[in-house]
């Protein structure tokens, strides 16, 4: 289904034997999704976007799943590949799929993308459309199938999508003004483009309807932190951790906030907790390395900062701190090499 592409997508699909349909985009993503479901001509529907892929290793898994008679649909794993390891839920790539092993990491969630056409499963929502409301009383099973989403690797495309989703998000609020999730979703879009004050205002609205939603609490605390309201953010992160003691993002960000107000021992405690939950994530060793640098424990700082960089060599964040450690230890040539390495990253 084509919603207005300007390249050769349609002709290429037709040459490869695909049936194609045109659906002029009206600003309602759910409407577009449902149109494509209606046009499906087989018993099962697999929803996949233009910037998504399924690895050949999973073809047989899908064929096996749709042979079962007692299942209405399957949740599949959406791997959203990204270079930015600060994204909540980001984990280093496990390299299970060779075609995507060159990418540093991803954040994942499960969605029902494979389902029977006659199951009655349909989408709702102008933006961040979901089929969750139509899953009630359906036999939905988790599957091992992975959809590889590559759309977050191109900054230009991300910016275009962010702007579109912001426009659609405002329409979604108008349609459902007492739903805290619509304010949360739009706030995340504003956060993505660095408009933290607007995000904070939207999250305040969300909080007025739902005070204990972990997702909303986390984004609210993050917005406070970005607006340099550090003490308030610390209170909200602690409140969130009372609800979800294993919330990795809250543990890391609380550690960072405590570090910023000079409570290094407390910061180290929460960062070590985060590291125990995700030992291969670069954020805890990066922040612990900065703390060791502040304390003048340079060899330990170097080990931690190198570890952070090795976990995600696409992120130069550890390098300036690593260079400073080398300078403090008198390793000037090492510092020079690190500074030269920093120049190879885009500004």
Secondary structure, DSSP 8 states (H G I E B T S, - for coil): -BSS--SSHHHHHHHTT----B----S-HHHHHHHHHHH--SSEEE---TTEE--GGGHHHHHHHTT-SS-SEEEEEEEEE-S-TTSTT-EE----SGGGTTS-EEEEEEEEEEEEGGG----B-SSS-B-GGGGTT--EEEEEEEEEE-TTS-HHHHHHHHHHHHHHHHHHHHH-TT-HHHHHHHHHHHHHTT-HHHHHHHHHHHHHH-SS-HHHHHHHHHHHHHTT-HHHHHHHHHHHHHH-TT-HHHHHHHHHHHHHTT-HHHHHHHHHHHHHH-TT-HHHHHHHHHHHHHTT-HHHHHHHHHHHHHH-TT-THHHHHHHHHHHHTT-HHHHHHHHHHHTTS--
